[in-house]
Amino acid sequence: MRRGLLWCGILAIALVGHAAAQEVHCTAKGKATQKVAGPHGLEGWTIDDALPDSSYGDECFSGVLVIARNGHVIRRRKAGPILWHWIFWDDGKQLAIEEGPLHFGMACVLEDLKSGRPVATHDCYHMLPKDVPEWVKALEPM
């Protein structure tokens, strides 16, 4: 009887250890990034999380953009699927957002802050033309 219980305990520990090794752990899951100050009492930050069904393990990605005015959240926006860069635009009336998957695609979206509706979109994956809008240029890292 004791031997059977011992083997059951060993098996249970092995199964739990195997299951834990298979889980994706994003150490900063649900963690907010540093706040970015904007005009007129606006501030924004992203919320990091692991990508579901990916093999990126402990790597976290920004998936939600939160915008607040004077300390009160006014918008939460889910990215599609990763939010790579974002800035306040047009004196805080708009958000310029660069989002997309891990590979082979990137969209730049200019949104109205108040309504959340897209004002303009641009393919930011391919080489940018010289006459690209200023808000797209502002999103691109130097």
C-alpha positions in Angstrom: 0.0 0.0 0.0 2.8 2.4 0.9 4.7 1.6 -2.2 1.6 2.3 -4.3 1.1 5.7 -2.6 4.7 6.5 -3.1 4.5 5.8 -6.9 1.3 7.8 -7.2 3.1 10.8 -5.5 6.1 10.5 -7.8 3.8 10.3 -10.8 1.8 13.3 -9.7 5.0 15.4 -9.1 6.3 14.4 -12.6 3.0 15.3 -14.3 2.8 18.7 -12.5 6.4 19.4 -13.3 5.8 18.5 -17.0 2.7 20.7 -17.2 4.5 23.6 -15.6 7.3 23.3 -18.1 4.8 23.5 -21.0 3.1 26.8 -19.8 4.0 30.1 -21.3 5.2 32.5 -18.6 5.3 36.2 -19.3 6.9 37.6 -16.2 5.4 41.1 -16.8 1.9 39.7 -17.6 -0.7 42.5 -17.1 2.1 45.0 -16.2 1.6 48.5 -17.4 4.5 50.2 -19.2 5.8 53.6 -18.1 3.2 56.4 -18.7 3.8 58.8 -21.6 2.6 62.3 -21.0 0.6 64.0 -23.7 -1.0 67.5 -24.1 -4.0 68.8 -22.1 -3.7 66.3 -19.2 -3.5 63.2 -21.4 -1.3 60.3 -20.6 -1.1 56.8 -22.1 0.5 53.5 -21.4 0.4 49.9 -22.7 -0.4 46.7 -20.9 2.0 43.8 -21.6 1.1 40.1 -21.9 2.3 36.9 -23.5 1.0 36.1 -27.0 -1.4 33.2 -26.8 -0.4 30.1 -28.7 3.1 31.3 -29.4 6.5 29.9 -28.7 8.0 33.2 -27.4 8.0 31.9 -23.8 8.8 34.7 -21.3 8.7 37.5 -23.9 5.9 40.0 -23.3 4.3 42.2 -25.9 2.1 45.3 -25.7 -1.5 44.3 -26.5 -3.6 47.0 -25.0 -3.3 50.8 -25.1 -4.8 52.8 -22.2 -5.4 56.5 -22.5 -6.3 58.7 -19.5 -7.1 62.4 -19.1 -6.4 64.0 -15.7 -6.0 60.5 -14.1 -9.3 59.1 -15.5 -9.2 56.3 -18.1 -11.1 57.5 -21.2 -10.1 54.7 -23.7 -8.8 51.2 -23.7 -7.8 49.9 -27.1 -6.8 46.3 -28.0 -4.0 46.1 -30.5 -4.1 43.8 -33.5 -2.2 41.7 -32.2 0.8 43.7 -31.0 1.1 47.4 -30.5 4.7 48.3 -31.5 4.7 52.1 -31.3 2.2 54.9 -30.5 2.2 58.6 -30.1 -0.3 61.4 -29.4 -0.9 63.4 -32.6 -2.6 66.7 -33.6 -2.3 68.3 -30.1 -3.8 65.2 -28.5 -6.9 64.9 -30.8 -5.6 61.8 -32.5 -3.5 58.7 -31.8 -0.9 57.4 -34.3 -0.5 53.7 -33.8 1.8 51.2 -35.4 0.5 47.6 -34.9 0.7 44.2 -36.4 1.8 40.6 -36.0 5.3 39.4 -35.2 6.2 38.9 -38.8 5.2 39.9 -42.3 2.8 42.8 -41.7 2.6 46.2 -40.1 -0.2 48.8 -40.2 0.0 52.4 -39.2 -3.4 53.8 -38.1 -4.3 57.3 -37.3 -7.4 57.4 -34.9 -9.6 60.0 -33.6 -9.1 60.0 -29.8 -12.7 60.9 -28.9 -14.5 58.4 -31.1 -11.8 55.8 -31.6 -12.5 55.7 -35.3 -9.7 55.4 -37.9 -9.0 58.6 -39.7 -6.3 57.1 -42.0 -4.3 53.9 -42.4 -1.0 53.1 -44.1 0.9 50.0 -44.9 4.0 50.3 -42.7 5.5 46.9 -43.5 6.9 47.7 -46.9 9.4 50.5 -47.7 7.8 53.8 -47.0 7.5 56.3 -49.9 9.0 59.7 -49.6 5.6 61.4 -49.5 4.3 59.4 -46.6 2.2 61.4 -44.1 4.0 63.1 -41.2 2.2 61.1 -38.6 3.6 57.9 -40.2 7.1 59.3 -40.2 6.8 60.2 -36.5 6.0 56.6 -35.7 9.1 55.2 -37.4 12.1 54.8 -35.1 15.2 56.8 -36.0 
